[in-house]
C-alpha cells in the first residue's frame, strides 16, 4: 500500500477553498478543480470591482450635481468652470451632498459661479475685439 504524505495540509488547503466558494452554483462549490477556478476568479473580480466602485460613485455624484444645476438654470460644466475660476476647492462628493441637503447653499454657490463667469466672459470679450 502506498504511503501518503502531507495529507493534513492538502486537506486543509482544499477545505479552505471549498469553504470560500460555498455559495457557488452546482459543481463550482463541490468539485475542487472547479472550486479552485471560482476562487481565483472571485479574487480577480473583487480586485477590479474595488476600483470600479470608485468610478461608479464619481459618476453618481456628477449626475446629482448636474440635476441640481439644471434645476437652477445652469449646466454642470459651467458650474465647475465657475467654481474653478473662484478658486474654491471642493470635491464632487461634498458638492453633491450640498446639492441634496442644503439647496440654499448650493444656490448661493451657483450664483457666485454665474457672477464670476459673467465677469470673465466680459473680460474675454473686451480682450478679443475684432479689428476692422
C-alpha positions in Angstrom: 0.0 0.0 0.0 1.5 3.4 -1.0 2.4 5.8 1.8 0.6 9.2 1.8 2.4 12.3 2.7 1.2 15.8 3.5 -2.4 14.7 3.7 -3.3 17.1 6.5 -2.0 20.2 4.7 -3.6 19.2 1.4 -7.0 18.5 3.0 -6.8 21.8 4.9 -6.0 23.8 1.7 -8.9 22.1 -0.1 -11.3 22.7 2.7 -10.3 26.4 2.8 -11.1 26.8 -0.9 -14.3 24.8 -0.8 -15.5 26.9 2.2 -14.7 30.1 0.4 -16.9 29.2 -2.6 -19.7 27.8 -0.6 -22.5 29.8 -2.3 -21.4 29.0 -5.8 -23.7 27.1 -8.2 -23.6 23.4 -9.0 -20.1 21.8 -9.1 -18.4 25.1 -8.6 -18.8 24.6 -4.9 -18.5 20.8 -4.8 -15.7 19.8 -7.1 -12.2 21.0 -6.1 -10.9 21.8 -9.6 -14.0 23.9 -10.5 -13.9 25.5 -7.0 -10.3 26.5 -7.4 -11.1 28.4 -10.6 -14.1 30.1 -9.0 -12.0 31.1 -6.0 -9.3 32.6 -8.2 -11.8 34.4 -10.4 -13.6 35.8 -7.4 -10.4 37.3 -6.2 -9.8 39.0 -9.6 -13.4 40.3 -9.7 -13.1 41.7 -6.2 -9.8 43.4 -7.0 -11.2 45.0 -10.2 -14.5 46.0 -8.6 -12.9 47.8 -5.8 -11.6 50.2 -8.4 -14.8 50.2 -10.5 -16.8 51.2 -7.4 -14.8 54.5 -7.2 -15.7 55.3 -10.8 -19.4 54.5 -10.3 -19.6 56.8 -7.2 -17.9 59.6 -9.1 -20.5 59.2 -11.9 -23.3 59.2 -9.4 -22.0 62.4 -7.8 -21.7 64.2 -11.1 -25.2 63.1 -12.1 -26.6 64.5 -8.8 -24.7 67.8 -9.2 -25.9 68.1 -12.8 -29.5 67.6 -11.8 -29.3 70.2 -9.1 -27.6 72.6 -11.6 -30.3 72.1 -14.2 -33.0 73.0 -11.6 -31.2 76.3 -11.0 -30.7 77.0 -14.7 -27.1 76.2 -15.2 -25.1 73.3 -16.7 -22.7 71.1 -14.8 -19.7 72.1 -16.8 -20.4 75.8 -16.4 -20.7 75.4 -12.6 -17.4 73.5 -12.4 -15.7 76.2 -14.5 -17.1 78.9 -12.3 -16.0 77.1 -9.1 -12.5 76.7 -10.6 -12.4 80.4 -11.5 -13.5 81.3 -8.0 -10.6 79.2 -6.6 -13.0 77.0 -4.5 -11.5 73.6 -3.9 -14.4 71.2 -3.2 -14.7 67.7 -4.3 -17.7 66.3 -6.2 -18.7 64.1 -3.3 -19.2 67.1 -0.9 -20.7 69.2 -3.7 -23.4 66.5 -4.3 -24.1 66.4 -0.6 -24.5 70.1 -0.5 -26.8 69.9 -3.5 -29.0 67.3 -1.8 -29.1 68.6 1.8 -28.5 72.4 1.5 -30.3 73.7 -1.5 -30.0 77.3 -0.4 -26.2 77.0 0.0 -26.0 75.3 -3.4 -28.0 78.1 -5.0 -25.6 80.6 -3.5 -22.7 78.7 -4.9 -24.3 78.7 -8.3 -25.0 82.5 -8.1 -21.3 83.1 -7.3 -20.2 80.9 -10.2 -22.7 82.7 -12.5 -21.3 86.1 -11.5 -17.7 85.1 -12.0 -18.5 83.5 -15.4 -20.2 86.7 -16.5 -17.3 88.9 -15.5 -14.8 86.5 -17.1 -16.9 86.5 -20.3 -17.0 90.3 -20.4 -13.2 90.5 -19.8 -12.6 88.0 -22.6 -14.9 89.9 -24.9 -13.1 93.1 -24.2 -9.7 91.5 -24.8 -10.7 89.8 -28.1 -12.4 92.6 -30.0 -12.3 92.1 -33.8 -10.3 94.6 -35.8 -12.0 96.1 -38.8 
